[in-house]
Amino acid sequence: MRFLVTAGPTREPIDPIRYISNRSSGKMGYAIAEAALAAGHDVTLISGPVNLHPPRGAQFVQILTSDEMFETVHRHVHECDVLVMCAAVADYKPQTVSPTKIKKDNEHLALDLVPTRDILTSLPPKNRQFLVVGFAADTNDIEENAQKKLRAKNCDVIVANDVSSATSGMESDENEVTLFFRTGESEKISRAPKKIIARDLEKKLVKFARKMFDKKNVTITERN
């Protein structure tokens, strides 16, 4: 199969040296890309700025902003069988970007923020030839919020994880996740290193993708 994986944060500029971002390390997305490669799949990895080496064998595309992520996903998505949106794309960005450094003058600084373009909801809602896997990182009401996102974003699968703890999720080497499928099923993957979580995820996503594609009579791409 052909995997398209997104990973890491985005950076939304305020001025030439400042930006809005988040704590995403990219470790989960990179681990998924590596697991897919190890299983024999073709992988394109779209990554925000992280301190990780691209997996050998992946087609690697580096981006910075949410707009760049949006455009790059749309450029590659119709060439994949499984889209895994693991990146922590910023929800908001400054409405205007100062062309010069904003000087500190001991006054309050207010930023007008506008929503970024939503990649998942921008994908075609029907007759897709690829599986859409979203991620829901949250600090409370994990299952409820993941179920809402599954429906609102028209995903086939949502991978939910609790990021309220410093020992799991963002920046950590470990994770624990629950998969919610559009068929109403759910599966939990217990706490483990992200590389092990990724291998389990790859197997579950491929199994579900084959089932979905068989129902739609969609031909998947097998790697020689």
C-alpha positions in Angstrom: 0.0 0.0 0.0 1.0 3.6 -0.3 1.0 5.5 3.0 0.9 9.3 3.2 1.9 10.3 6.8 2.1 13.8 8.3 4.2 14.5 11.4 5.4 17.2 13.8 4.1 20.7 14.5 3.6 23.7 12.2 5.0 27.2 12.9 2.7 30.2 12.3 4.9 33.3 12.0 4.2 36.5 14.0 7.2 38.4 12.6 10.5 37.3 11.0 11.8 35.7 14.3 8.7 34.7 16.3 6.0 32.2 15.7 3.2 30.2 17.3 3.7 26.5 17.6 3.1 23.5 19.8 4.9 20.7 21.7 4.7 18.1 19.0 8.0 16.2 18.6 7.0 14.3 15.5 8.1 11.0 17.1 4.7 9.3 16.6 4.4 10.2 13.0 8.0 9.2 12.2 7.5 5.9 14.0 4.4 5.2 11.9 6.3 6.0 8.7 9.1 3.7 9.8 6.6 0.9 10.7 4.9 1.2 7.3 8.3 1.0 5.5 9.3 -2.0 7.5 6.1 -3.7 6.5 6.9 -3.1 2.9 4.7 -0.2 2.1 5.6 2.9 0.0 5.7 5.9 2.3 5.6 9.7 1.8 6.3 11.6 5.0 5.3 15.3 5.2 7.0 16.8 8.3 7.0 20.0 10.2 10.2 21.2 11.9 11.5 18.4 14.2 14.8 17.1 15.5 14.5 13.7 13.8 16.2 12.1 10.9 13.8 11.2 8.0 13.3 7.4 7.7 15.4 5.8 5.0 13.4 4.8 2.1 10.6 7.4 2.6 9.8 10.2 0.2 10.4 13.1 2.5 8.7 16.6 2.2 9.5 19.2 4.8 7.1 22.1 5.5 6.8 24.9 8.1 3.3 26.4 8.1 -0.2 25.1 8.2 -0.8 26.5 4.7 2.2 24.6 3.4 0.9 21.4 5.1 -2.5 21.9 3.6 -1.1 22.4 0.1 1.4 19.5 0.3 -1.2 17.0 1.6 -3.6 18.0 -1.3 -0.7 17.6 -3.8 0.0 14.0 -2.6 -3.2 12.6 -1.2 -4.7 11.2 -4.4 -1.5 9.1 -4.8 -2.0 7.2 -1.5 -4.1 4.4 -0.2 -3.9 5.4 3.5 -3.6 9.0 4.8 -2.4 9.2 8.4 -2.8 12.8 9.7 -0.6 12.5 12.7 0.8 16.1 12.6 -0.2 18.6 15.2 -1.3 21.3 12.7 -1.9 24.7 14.4 -5.6 25.6 14.8 -4.9 29.3 14.6 -2.5 31.7 13.0 -1.9 35.5 13.2 -4.1 37.4 10.9 -1.2 39.6 9.8 2.5 38.9 9.9 4.8 41.8 10.7 7.6 42.2 8.0 10.0 43.4 10.7 10.7 42.3 14.3 8.1 43.6 16.7 9.9 45.7 19.4 9.2 45.3 23.0 7.9 48.6 24.5 6.4 47.4 27.9 2.9 47.7 26.5 0.4 44.9 26.1 0.6 43.2 22.8 -2.6 41.7 21.3 -2.5 39.3 18.4 -5.6 38.8 16.2 -5.7 35.1 15.4 -7.7 33.5 12.6 -8.5 29.8 12.1 -6.1 27.8 9.8 -7.5 25.8 7.0 -8.8 22.5 8.1 -7.1 19.7 6.1 -9.4 16.8 7.1 -12.7 18.6 6.4 -11.3 19.8 3.0 -10.9 16.3 1.7 -13.7 14.9 -0.5 -16.4 13.4 1.8 -17.5 10.7 -0.7 -16.1 8.3 -3.2 -12.6 8.5 -1.7 -10.1 6.1 -3.0 -8.0 6.3 0.2 -8.5 5.7 3.9 -8.5 8.8 6.1 -6.9 8.4 9.6 -7.1 11.4 11.9 -5.5 11.9 15.3 -7.2 13.5 18.3 -4.7 14.6 21.0 -6.7 15.9 24.0 -6.4 16.6 27.7 -10.0 15.8 28.8 -13.1 13.9 27.7 -10.8 11.9 25.3 -13.3 9.4 24.0 -16.2 11.9 23.6 -14.0 14.4 21.8 -12.5 11.8 19.6 -16.0 10.5 18.6 -17.1 14.0 17.7 -14.0 14.6 15.6 -14.5 11.3 13.8 -17.9 12.4 12.7 -17.2 16.2 12.2 -14.0 15.6 10.1 -15.5 12.7 8.1 -12.6 10.4 9.0 -12.6 6.6 8.6 -10.5 6.2 11.8 -9.6 8.4 14.7 -6.6 7.7 16.9 -7.2 9.3 20.3 -4.6 9.9 22.9 -4.4 11.7 26.2 -1.7 14.4 26.2 -2.4 15.7 29.7 0.6 13.8 31.1 4.3 14.6 30.5 5.1 10.9 30.4 2.9 10.0 27.5 1.9 11.6 24.2 3.6 14.8 23.0 7.4 14.9 23.4 7.4 11.5 25.2 8.9 8.3 23.8 5.8 6.4 24.9 2.1 6.6 24.1 -1.2 4.8 24.6 -4.0 5.2 22.1 -7.5 4.2 21.3 -8.7 3.7 17.7 -12.3 4.6 16.9 -13.6 3.3 13.5 -16.5 4.8 11.5 -18.1 1.4 11.7 -18.6 1.9 15.5 -15.8 -0.4 16.7 -12.9 0.7 18.9 -9.6 -0.9 19.8 -7.2 0.2 22.5 -3.4 -0.1 22.3 -1.9 -0.1 25.8 1.0 2.1 26.9 4.2 1.2 25.1 7.1 2.9 23.3 5.9 4.8 20.2 7.8 2.5 17.8 5.8 -0.5 19.2 2.5 1.5 19.1 3.3 2.3 15.5 3.8 -1.3 14.4 0.5 -2.2 16.0 -1.2 0.7 14.4 0.1 -0.2 10.9 -1.3 -3.7 11.2 -4.7 -2.5 12.4 -5.0 0.3 9.7 -4.0 -2.1 6.9 -6.5 -4.6 8.0 -9.3 -2.0 8.2 -8.2 -0.5 4.8 -8.4 -3.9 3.1 -11.9 -4.4 4.5 -13.1 -0.9 3.4 -11.5 -1.3 -0.1 -13.0 -4.7 -0.6 -16.5 -3.3 0.1 -15.9 -0.4 -2.4 -14.2 -2.6 -5.0 -11.2 -0.3 -4.8 -7.8 -1.6 -6.1 -5.0 -0.9 -3.7 -1.4 -0.5 -4.7 0.9 -3.3 -3.6 4.6 -2.7 -3.4 6.7 -5.1 -5.5 
